[in-house]
Amino acid sequence: MNTYWKFGLLSAAIIGALLWLSMGGVSQTATYYKTVKELNAMDGQGKYQRLRVGGIIAPNSITRDGRVVKFTLVQEDSRINVVYSGIDPLPDTFKDGAEALADGRREADGTFQASKVQAKCASKYEQKPTLPAGSAPATHSAT
């Protein structure tokens, strides 16, 4: 067999193997965003998929038991219980009423097993109030 053919076949095999590995890696790391309502409507579907769900942390729903944290996400009229037992510490903004995103999988019992949690406090990221157009800031004169 010609040396060029051997080199071409070897190159094609290597490129094919790399493509196969990269496509497999992409499908395993894909995360789908779902609302709480969509996640509740999935029933038994999606328990093997990596999902991301977002909502507001319900008041008085955060409970801690060692490194396991349980809380409830609310979005409109839908709720889902979330269990987080990851190794990363929760952010400082993780508290009642904060927006949160949880990455993980839905369990057969309907709870969401999170491996990662992100949170933000809405008031921390609100825009500063501005003056209406044409008005000047108040000045104090000592007369």
N, C-alpha and C positions, 0 to 999 in steps of 0.2 A: 504494500500500500504506500502511496506517495506520502512523504513527510508533511506536505501542506494539508492533505486530507486528515491525517492524524491530529495535527495541530488544530484544524478547524473543528473536528468532532469534539476534542477535549475542551476547546473554548466554548462551544455550544452547550456542552454538558455543564460546565461551570456557571455560565450565564443562566441556564435553565434552573439550576439548583438555587442560585441566589434569588431569582425571581420568585420561585416557589416559597422560599423561606421568608422573603419580605412580604408577600401577600398573606401568608399565614400569620405573621406578626401583626399586620395591620388589622386583620379581622379579629384577633384576640384582644387588641387594645382599643377597639372602637367602643365609644360610650354614647348612648342615645339619651337625649334629654327628654324627660316626660314631666307633665304637670301632675300634681297629686291626683286630680280627677282621672287623667288618662291611666295612671299607674293602678288606681283602684279598679278601673274598668278592664284591666288586662286579665283578671282572674288567674288562671294557672300559667298563662303565657309569660314569657320573659323572665322566668325565675333563673334561667341559665345565662341571661344576657347581662352585661354590665350596663347599668343605667345610672342616670343622674336625675335627681328630683330636687325641686326647689320650692320653697314656701316660707311662711313666717313661723317662728317658733312659738307654739301656743303658751299662754301664760301658765305658770306653775306646773309645767309638764316635764321639766328637766330633773332627772333623778340620777344620782351617781352611786355606783356600787364598785368600789375599787377603781379599776381603769375602764369599766364598762359604764357608758353614759346612755341613758334612754331619754328620748324626748319625742314630742309630737309636732309634725309639720302641718300647717293649715294653709289652704289656698281656697279662697271663696268659701264654699260650704263643704269642702272635702278635707279629710284628715287622714294621716298615715303615721303609724308609730315607727320610730327609727331607733335602732340599737347600734351604737358606735363602740367598737372595742379596738380601735387602731392604736398604733404606738405613738403617733404624732400628738402633741398636746393640742387641745382645742384653742382657737384664737380668743383673745381677750374680748372681742365683740360678740362672742357666743353667749347670749342671754335672752330672756323672755322678750318677745316682740321684735327680735332681730331677723333679718332675712338670712336664710341659710340654704346652702347647696350640699347635698349628700350624694356621694358616689358609692355605688355598691350593687347589691343584688337583692331581689325580692325573694323572701322565704315562702315556703308552702303555707305557713300560717298567716300570711298577709303582712307581716312586719318587714321592714326594709333593713337589711344588714349593711351598714355603711362601713367602708374602709377608709374614707376620707370625708372630712366635713370642713366647709368654708362658711364663714359668717361675716356679715357686715351690719353695722348699726346705721340705720337710715339717717339719723340726725347728724352723724359724723360726716356724711358725704353730701349734705344739702348745700345748695348754693347760698352764699351770703346775701342778705337782703340788699337791694339796690334802690337808689332814689329814682323817682319817676323823671322822665326826660323833661328838661327845662327847669328843674328845681335845684336850688343851690343848697349846699350843706348849711346847717344852722351855725351861726357864729355868735360868739358872746362878746359884747363890748363892755368895757368898764367905764361908764360915763356917769 
